[in-house]
Amino acid sequence: MKIEEIRSKTDSELEYDLNNVRKELFDLRFRSAVDSSSSPARINELRRSVARIHTVLHERAIGVRGQESK
């Protein structure tokens, strides 16, 4: 997920996306432990998406960068 896409969403949409990304990340980690055909690049991509979503939610909570809760 790109940062522009994340910033354009509302807080409730971000919470929903965060739950979905976390679930997918858990599934990939589980599959990588059991199966060796998992993609490490996708795991890194999902980890970064989680961090981006957390960053935007935190920015909105404290009012950084002129961001307001949507």
Residue pairs with C-beta under 8 A, 6 or more apart in sequence:
1 17
1 21
1 49
1 52
1 53
3 52
3 56
6 14
6 17
6 52
6 53
6 56
7 56
7 67
9 17
9 70
10 70
11 57
11 60
11 69
11 70
14 53
14 56
14 57
15 57
17 53
18 50
18 53
18 54
18 57
21 46
21 49
21 50
21 53
22 50
24 46
25 43
25 46
25 47
25 50
28 38
28 39
28 42
28 43
28 46
29 43
31 38
32 38
32 40
32 43
56 67
58 64
59 65
59 67
60 67
60 68
60 69
60 70
61 69
